[in-house]
């Protein structure tokens, strides 16, 4: 899944939250914390957090010092001259 597609899904989720907000307002139900500003802030947090999580996962997967299996793999690569 590309970053652009992920942003589209986050935007879709924000739009869905906006539709829920409008629906609740037509019923006369309102929450102090559930506003357009809180929805926008939440979607912005998601847009900023998702790339961070993807990068952190990439760093974790490419690190050879975290797990024993990764240390063994690194040693085998060094023995074969591939690293």
Backbone as XML, in Angstrom:
<?xml version="1.0"?>
<chain id="A" units="angstrom">
  <residue number="1" name="UNK">
    <atom name="N" x="0.858" y="-1.176" z="0.000"/>
    <atom name="CA" x="0.000" y="0.000" z="0.000"/>
    <atom name="C" x="0.899" y="1.232" z="0.000"/>
  </residue>
  <residue number="2" name="UNK">
    <atom name="N" x="0.638" y="2.128" z="-0.910"/>
    <atom name="CA" x="1.459" y="3.322" z="-1.015"/>
    <atom name="C" x="0.994" y="4.396" z="-0.032"/>
  </residue>
  <residue number="3" name="UNK">
    <atom name="N" x="1.852" y="5.367" z="0.155"/>
    <atom name="CA" x="1.538" y="6.452" z="1.092"/>
    <atom name="C" x="0.351" y="7.275" z="0.597"/>
  </residue>
  <residue number="4" name="UNK">
    <atom name="N" x="0.267" y="7.466" z="-0.724"/>
    <atom name="CA" x="-0.860" y="8.242" z="-1.258"/>
    <atom name="C" x="-2.184" y="7.533" z="-1.017"/>
  </residue>
  <residue number="5" name="UNK">
    <atom name="N" x="-2.187" y="6.234" z="-1.204"/>
    <atom name="CA" x="-3.415" y="5.469" z="-0.992"/>
    <atom name="C" x="-3.796" y="5.493" z="0.489"/>
  </residue>
  <residue number="6" name="UNK">
    <atom name="N" x="-2.791" y="5.413" z="1.348"/>
    <atom name="CA" x="-3.041" y="5.460" z="2.780"/>
    <atom name="C" x="-3.631" y="6.812" z="3.182"/>
  </residue>
  <residue number="7" name="UNK">
    <atom name="N" x="-3.119" y="7.891" z="2.592"/>
    <atom name="CA" x="-3.675" y="9.218" z="2.870"/>
    <atom name="C" x="-5.123" y="9.304" z="2.401"/>
  </residue>
  <residue number="8" name="UNK">
    <atom name="N" x="-5.430" y="8.653" z="1.287"/>
    <atom name="CA" x="-6.807" y="8.655" z="0.800"/>
    <atom name="C" x="-7.727" y="7.942" z="1.778"/>
  </residue>
  <residue number="9" name="UNK">
    <atom name="N" x="-7.265" y="6.819" z="2.327"/>
    <atom name="CA" x="-8.074" y="6.099" z="3.317"/>
    <atom name="C" x="-8.278" y="6.936" z="4.584"/>
  </residue>
  <residue number="10" name="UNK">
    <atom name="N" x="-7.237" y="7.628" z="5.005"/>
    <atom name="CA" x="-7.359" y="8.485" z="6.187"/>
    <atom name="C" x="-8.331" y="9.625" z="5.904"/>
  </residue>
  <residue number="11" name="UNK">
    <atom name="N" x="-8.252" y="10.203" z="4.705"/>
    <atom name="CA" x="-9.195" y="11.241" z="4.328"/>
    <atom name="C" x="-10.625" y="10.719" z="4.267"/>
  </residue>
  <residue number="12" name="UNK">
    <atom name="N" x="-10.770" y="9.496" z="3.777"/>
    <atom name="CA" x="-12.089" y="8.872" z="3.732"/>
    <atom name="C" x="-12.640" y="8.674" z="5.141"/>
  </residue>
  <residue number="13" name="UNK">
    <atom name="N" x="-11.786" y="8.244" z="6.050"/>
    <atom name="CA" x="-12.192" y="8.062" z="7.441"/>
    <atom name="C" x="-12.587" y="9.393" z="8.069"/>
  </residue>
  <residue number="14" name="UNK">
    <atom name="N" x="-11.815" y="10.450" z="7.769"/>
    <atom name="CA" x="-12.161" y="11.785" z="8.275"/>
    <atom name="C" x="-13.487" y="12.259" z="7.723"/>
  </residue>
  <residue number="15" name="UNK">
    <atom name="N" x="-13.742" y="11.978" z="6.447"/>
    <atom name="CA" x="-15.027" y="12.336" z="5.857"/>
    <atom name="C" x="-16.173" y="11.577" z="6.488"/>
  </residue>
  <residue number="16" name="UNK">
    <atom name="N" x="-15.924" y="10.310" z="6.803"/>
    <atom name="CA" x="-16.947" y="9.515" z="7.481"/>
    <atom name="C" x="-17.257" y="10.086" z="8.860"/>
  </residue>
  <residue number="17" name="UNK">
    <atom name="N" x="-16.225" y="10.478" z="9.586"/>
    <atom name="CA" x="-16.445" y="11.102" z="10.891"/>
    <atom name="C" x="-17.222" y="12.410" z="10.752"/>
  </residue>
  <residue number="18" name="UNK">
    <atom name="N" x="-16.920" y="13.171" z="9.693"/>
    <atom name="CA" x="-17.661" y="14.401" z="9.445"/>
    <atom name="C" x="-19.131" y="14.129" z="9.158"/>
  </residue>
  <residue number="19" name="UNK">
    <atom name="N" x="-19.401" y="13.063" z="8.414"/>
    <atom name="CA" x="-20.792" y="12.700" z="8.124"/>
    <atom name="C" x="-21.519" y="12.278" z="9.397"/>
  </residue>
  <residue number="20" name="UNK">
    <atom name="N" x="-20.827" y="11.546" z="10.254"/>
    <atom name="CA" x="-21.429" y="11.146" z="11.538"/>
    <atom name="C" x="-21.727" y="12.382" z="12.379"/>
  </residue>
  <residue number="21" name="UNK">
    <atom name="N" x="-20.795" y="13.334" z="12.377"/>
    <atom name="CA" x="-21.013" y="14.579" z="13.127"/>
    <atom name="C" x="-22.253" y="15.314" z="12.624"/>
  </residue>
  <residue number="22" name="UNK">
    <atom name="N" x="-22.379" y="15.438" z="11.310"/>
    <atom name="CA" x="-23.549" y="16.120" z="10.756"/>
    <atom name="C" x="-24.836" y="15.374" z="11.074"/>
  </residue>
  <residue number="23" name="UNK">
    <atom name="N" x="-24.798" y="14.061" z="11.003"/>
    <atom name="CA" x="-25.976" y="13.261" z="11.320"/>
    <atom name="C" x="-26.397" y="13.463" z="12.773"/>
  </residue>
  <residue number="24" name="UNK">
    <atom name="N" x="-25.428" y="13.433" z="13.673"/>
    <atom name="CA" x="-25.743" y="13.636" z="15.090"/>
    <atom name="C" x="-26.286" y="15.038" z="15.342"/>
  </residue>
  <residue number="25" name="UNK">
    <atom name="N" x="-25.747" y="16.028" z="14.632"/>
    <atom name="CA" x="-26.229" y="17.401" z="14.800"/>
    <atom name="C" x="-27.670" y="17.542" z="14.316"/>
  </residue>
  <residue number="26" name="UNK">
    <atom name="N" x="-28.031" y="16.815" z="13.251"/>
    <atom name="CA" x="-29.420" y="16.900" z="12.786"/>
    <atom name="C" x="-30.382" y="16.265" z="13.778"/>
  </residue>
  <residue number="27" name="UNK">
    <atom name="N" x="-29.879" y="15.325" z="14.572"/>
    <atom name="CA" x="-30.705" y="14.710" z="15.611"/>
    <atom name="C" x="-30.718" y="15.521" z="16.896"/>
  </residue>
  <residue number="28" name="UNK">
    <atom name="N" x="-29.933" y="16.583" z="16.918"/>
    <atom name="CA" x="-29.869" y="17.426" z="18.108"/>
    <atom name="C" x="-28.905" y="16.911" z="19.156"/>
  </residue>
  <residue number="29" name="UNK">
    <atom name="N" x="-28.046" y="15.979" z="18.760"/>
    <atom name="CA" x="-27.058" y="15.420" z="19.690"/>
    <atom name="C" x="-25.728" y="16.101" z="19.423"/>
  </residue>
  <residue number="30" name="UNK">
    <atom name="N" x="-25.121" y="16.605" z="20.461"/>
    <atom name="CA" x="-23.810" y="17.227" z="20.291"/>
    <atom name="C" x="-22.912" y="16.856" z="21.460"/>
  </residue>
  <residue number="31" name="UNK">
    <atom name="N" x="-21.662" y="16.703" z="21.141"/>
    <atom name="CA" x="-20.630" y="16.439" z="22.138"/>
    <atom name="C" x="-19.648" y="17.594" z="22.103"/>
  </residue>
  <residue number="32" name="UNK">
    <atom name="N" x="-19.168" y="17.990" z="23.247"/>
    <atom name="CA" x="-18.238" y="19.114" z="23.313"/>
    <atom name="C" x="-16.929" y="18.764" z="22.594"/>
  </residue>
  <residue number="33" name="UNK">
    <atom name="N" x="-16.493" y="17.530" z="22.689"/>
    <atom name="CA" x="-15.207" y="17.123" z="22.140"/>
    <atom name="C" x="-15.293" y="16.672" z="20.685"/>
  </residue>
  <residue number="34" name="UNK">
    <atom name="N" x="-16.479" y="16.457" z="20.150"/>
    <atom name="CA" x="-16.637" y="15.947" z="18.780"/>
    <atom name="C" x="-17.077" y="17.090" z="17.874"/>
  </residue>
  <residue number="35" name="UNK">
    <atom name="N" x="-16.104" y="17.791" z="17.315"/>
    <atom name="CA" x="-16.361" y="18.947" z="16.457"/>
    <atom name="C" x="-15.566" y="18.799" z="15.167"/>
  </residue>
  <residue number="36" name="UNK">
    <atom name="N" x="-15.785" y="19.733" z="14.250"/>
    <atom name="CA" x="-14.998" y="19.731" z="13.013"/>
    <atom name="C" x="-13.508" y="19.865" z="13.313"/>
  </residue>
  <residue number="37" name="UNK">
    <atom name="N" x="-13.174" y="20.696" z="14.274"/>
    <atom name="CA" x="-11.764" y="20.892" z="14.624"/>
    <atom name="C" x="-11.147" y="19.614" z="15.191"/>
  </residue>
  <residue number="38" name="UNK">
    <atom name="N" x="-11.890" y="18.890" z="16.031"/>
    <atom name="CA" x="-11.339" y="17.652" z="16.601"/>
    <atom name="C" x="-11.187" y="16.581" z="15.524"/>
  </residue>
  <residue number="39" name="UNK">
    <atom name="N" x="-12.101" y="16.535" z="14.569"/>
    <atom name="CA" x="-11.987" y="15.580" z="13.462"/>
    <atom name="C" x="-10.769" y="15.906" z="12.602"/>
  </residue>
  <residue number="40" name="UNK">
    <atom name="N" x="-10.604" y="17.184" z="12.283"/>
    <atom name="CA" x="-9.439" y="17.594" z="11.489"/>
    <atom name="C" x="-8.136" y="17.304" z="12.219"/>
  </residue>
  <residue number="41" name="UNK">
    <atom name="N" x="-8.107" y="17.572" z="13.512"/>
    <atom name="CA" x="-6.899" y="17.292" z="14.297"/>
    <atom name="C" x="-6.603" y="15.795" z="14.322"/>
  </residue>
  <residue number="42" name="UNK">
    <atom name="N" x="-7.640" y="14.985" z="14.470"/>
    <atom name="CA" x="-7.457" y="13.537" z="14.510"/>
    <atom name="C" x="-6.930" y="13.007" z="13.180"/>
  </residue>
  <residue number="43" name="UNK">
    <atom name="N" x="-7.480" y="13.483" z="12.068"/>
    <atom name="CA" x="-6.992" y="13.017" z="10.772"/>
    <atom name="C" x="-5.562" y="13.488" z="10.518"/>
  </residue>
  <residue number="44" name="UNK">
    <atom name="N" x="-5.226" y="14.691" z="10.979"/>
    <atom name="CA" x="-3.846" y="15.167" z="10.830"/>
    <atom name="C" x="-2.878" y="14.309" z="11.641"/>
  </residue>
  <residue number="45" name="UNK">
    <atom name="N" x="-3.292" y="13.927" z="12.831"/>
    <atom name="CA" x="-2.445" y="13.051" z="13.648"/>
    <atom name="C" x="-2.223" y="11.727" z="12.926"/>
  </residue>
  <residue number="46" name="UNK">
    <atom name="N" x="-3.271" y="11.175" z="12.349"/>
    <atom name="CA" x="-3.124" y="9.920" z="11.605"/>
    <atom name="C" x="-2.205" y="10.085" z="10.400"/>
  </residue>
  <residue number="47" name="UNK">
    <atom name="N" x="-2.371" y="11.191" z="9.672"/>
    <atom name="CA" x="-1.539" y="11.433" z="8.493"/>
    <atom name="C" x="-0.063" y="11.535" z="8.884"/>
  </residue>
  <residue number="48" name="UNK">
    <atom name="N" x="0.204" y="12.122" z="10.024"/>
    <atom name="CA" x="1.593" y="12.276" z="10.474"/>
    <atom name="C" x="2.126" y="11.018" z="11.158"/>
  </residue>
  <residue number="49" name="UNK">
    <atom name="N" x="1.268" y="10.260" z="11.832"/>
    <atom name="CA" x="1.723" y="9.104" z="12.604"/>
    <atom name="C" x="1.973" y="7.882" z="11.728"/>
  </residue>
  <residue number="50" name="UNK">
    <atom name="N" x="1.196" y="7.712" z="10.674"/>
    <atom name="CA" x="1.332" y="6.511" z="9.850"/>
    <atom name="C" x="2.717" y="6.421" z="9.211"/>
  </residue>
  <residue number="51" name="UNK">
    <atom name="N" x="3.237" y="7.479" z="8.579"/>
    <atom name="CA" x="4.602" y="7.366" z="8.049"/>
    <atom name="C" x="5.637" y="7.080" z="9.135"/>
  </residue>
  <residue number="52" name="UNK">
    <atom name="N" x="5.449" y="7.666" z="10.314"/>
    <atom name="CA" x="6.376" y="7.394" z="11.417"/>
    <atom name="C" x="6.373" y="5.911" z="11.780"/>
  </residue>
  <residue number="53" name="UNK">
    <atom name="N" x="5.181" y="5.330" z="11.865"/>
    <atom name="CA" x="5.071" y="3.911" z="12.204"/>
    <atom name="C" x="5.712" y="3.055" z="11.112"/>
  </residue>
  <residue number="54" name="UNK">
    <atom name="N" x="5.486" y="3.401" z="9.843"/>
    <atom name="CA" x="6.084" y="2.631" z="8.750"/>
    <atom name="C" x="7.603" y="2.704" z="8.777"/>
  </residue>
  <residue number="55" name="UNK">
    <atom name="N" x="8.144" y="3.885" z="9.040"/>
    <atom name="CA" x="9.601" y="4.035" z="9.117"/>
    <atom name="C" x="10.155" y="3.269" z="10.315"/>
  </residue>
  <residue number="56" name="UNK">
    <atom name="N" x="9.477" y="3.368" z="11.448"/>
    <atom name="CA" x="9.936" y="2.647" z="12.643"/>
    <atom name="C" x="9.918" y="1.143" z="12.396"/>
  </residue>
  <residue number="57" name="UNK">
    <atom name="N" x="8.903" y="0.644" z="11.719"/>
    <atom name="CA" x="8.839" y="-0.782" z="11.398"/>
    <atom name="C" x="9.973" y="-1.162" z="10.450"/>
  </residue>
  <residue number="58" name="UNK">
    <atom name="N" x="10.247" y="-0.317" z="9.471"/>
    <atom name="CA" x="11.352" y="-0.586" z="8.550"/>
    <atom name="C" x="12.692" y="-0.627" z="9.255"/>
  </residue>
  <residue number="59" name="UNK">
    <atom name="N" x="12.898" y="0.291" z="10.175"/>
    <atom name="CA" x="14.146" y="0.292" z="10.945"/>
    <atom name="C" x="14.242" y="-0.975" z="11.785"/>
  </residue>
  <residue number="60" name="UNK">
    <atom name="N" x="13.133" y="-1.357" z="12.406"/>
    <atom name="CA" x="13.116" y="-2.573" z="13.220"/>
    <atom name="C" x="13.432" y="-3.804" z="12.368"/>
  </residue>
  <residue number="61" name="UNK">
    <atom name="N" x="12.802" y="-3.914" z="11.205"/>
    <atom name="CA" x="12.999" y="-5.095" z="10.357"/>
    <atom name="C" x="14.411" y="-5.154" z="9.790"/>
  </residue>
  <residue number="62" name="UNK">
    <atom name="N" x="15.042" y="-4.005" z="9.577"/>
    <atom name="CA" x="16.370" y="-3.984" z="8.972"/>
    <atom name="C" x="17.485" y="-3.901" z="9.998"/>
  </residue>
  <residue number="63" name="UNK">
    <atom name="N" x="17.146" y="-3.988" z="11.263"/>
    <atom name="CA" x="18.157" y="-3.943" z="12.313"/>
    <atom name="C" x="18.616" y="-5.352" z="12.635"/>
  </residue>
  <residue number="64" name="UNK">
    <atom name="N" x="19.916" y="-5.527" z="12.700"/>
    <atom name="CA" x="20.471" y="-6.852" z="12.968"/>
    <atom name="C" x="20.866" y="-7.038" z="14.430"/>
  </residue>
  <residue number="65" name="UNK">
    <atom name="N" x="20.504" y="-6.112" z="15.296"/>
    <atom name="CA" x="20.938" y="-6.243" z="16.678"/>
    <atom name="C" x="19.794" y="-6.550" z="17.629"/>
  </residue>
  <residue number="66" name="UNK">
    <atom name="N" x="18.578" y="-6.654" z="17.108"/>
    <atom name="CA" x="17.433" y="-6.796" z="17.992"/>
    <atom name="C" x="17.155" y="-8.242" z="18.368"/>
  </residue>
  <residue number="67" name="UNK">
    <atom name="N" x="17.123" y="-9.133" z="17.392"/>
    <atom name="CA" x="16.768" y="-10.523" z="17.684"/>
    <atom name="C" x="17.948" y="-11.452" z="17.436"/>
  </residue>
  <residue number="68" name="UNK">
    <atom name="N" x="17.909" y="-12.605" z="18.075"/>
    <atom name="CA" x="18.969" y="-13.598" z="17.881"/>
    <atom name="C" x="18.990" y="-14.117" z="16.446"/>
  </residue>
  <residue number="69" name="UNK">
    <atom name="N" x="17.803" y="-14.310" z="15.880"/>
    <atom name="CA" x="17.720" y="-14.790" z="14.505"/>
    <atom name="C" x="18.387" y="-13.804" z="13.548"/>
  </residue>
  <residue number="70" name="UNK">
    <atom name="N" x="18.184" y="-12.521" z="13.792"/>
    <atom name="CA" x="18.789" y="-11.494" z="12.947"/>
    <atom name="C" x="20.302" y="-11.477" z="13.122"/>
  </residue>
  <residue number="71" name="UNK">
    <atom name="N" x="20.788" y="-11.703" z="14.340"/>
    <atom name="CA" x="22.234" y="-11.748" z="14.572"/>
    <atom name="C" x="22.858" y="-12.924" z="13.838"/>
  </residue>
  <residue number="72" name="UNK">
    <atom name="N" x="22.184" y="-14.079" z="13.865"/>
    <atom name="CA" x="22.674" y="-15.252" z="13.142"/>
    <atom name="C" x="22.713" y="-15.000" z="11.644"/>
  </residue>
  <residue number="73" name="UNK">
    <atom name="N" x="21.666" y="-14.358" z="11.135"/>
    <atom name="CA" x="21.606" y="-14.055" z="9.712"/>
    <atom name="C" x="22.735" y="-13.101" z="9.321"/>
  </residue>
  <residue number="74" name="UNK">
    <atom name="N" x="23.015" y="-12.113" z="10.156"/>
    <atom name="CA" x="24.088" y="-11.176" z="9.867"/>
    <atom name="C" x="25.434" y="-11.895" z="9.829"/>
  </residue>
  <residue number="75" name="UNK">
    <atom name="N" x="25.655" y="-12.799" z="10.777"/>
    <atom name="CA" x="26.914" y="-13.547" z="10.793"/>
    <atom name="C" x="27.063" y="-14.408" z="9.549"/>
  </residue>
  <residue number="76" name="UNK">
    <atom name="N" x="25.988" y="-15.037" z="9.101"/>
    <atom name="CA" x="26.054" y="-15.864" z="7.881"/>
    <atom name="C" x="26.346" y="-14.998" z="6.656"/>
  </residue>
  <residue number="77" name="UNK">
    <atom name="N" x="25.754" y="-13.816" z="6.606"/>
    <atom name="CA" x="26.035" y="-12.919" z="5.491"/>
    <atom name="C" x="27.494" y="-12.475" z="5.495"/>
  </residue>
  <residue number="78" name="UNK">
    <atom name="N" x="28.048" y="-12.231" z="6.673"/>
    <atom name="CA" x="29.454" y="-11.844" z="6.779"/>
    <atom name="C" x="30.373" y="-12.982" z="6.353"/>
  </residue>
  <residue number="79" name="UNK">
    <atom name="N" x="30.013" y="-14.219" z="6.753"/>
    <atom name="CA" x="30.811" y="-15.374" z="6.367"/>
    <atom name="C" x="30.848" y="-15.570" z="4.856"/>
  </residue>
  <residue number="80" name="UNK">
    <atom name="N" x="29.742" y="-15.304" z="4.183"/>
    <atom name="CA" x="29.673" y="-15.464" z="2.736"/>
    <atom name="C" x="30.209" y="-14.244" z="1.989"/>
  </residue>
  <residue number="81" name="UNK">
    <atom name="N" x="30.619" y="-13.219" z="2.721"/>
    <atom name="CA" x="31.158" y="-12.008" z="2.110"/>
    <atom name="C" x="30.086" y="-11.134" z="1.473"/>
  </residue>
  <residue number="82" name="UNK">
    <atom name="N" x="28.868" y="-11.308" z="1.866"/>
    <atom name="CA" x="27.777" y="-10.513" z="1.312"/>
    <atom name="C" x="27.503" y="-9.265" z="2.123"/>
  </residue>
  <residue number="83" name="UNK">
    <atom name="N" x="28.219" y="-9.148" z="3.226"/>
    <atom name="CA" x="28.016" y="-7.953" z="4.036"/>
    <atom name="C" x="29.340" y="-7.440" z="4.517"/>
  </residue>
</chain>
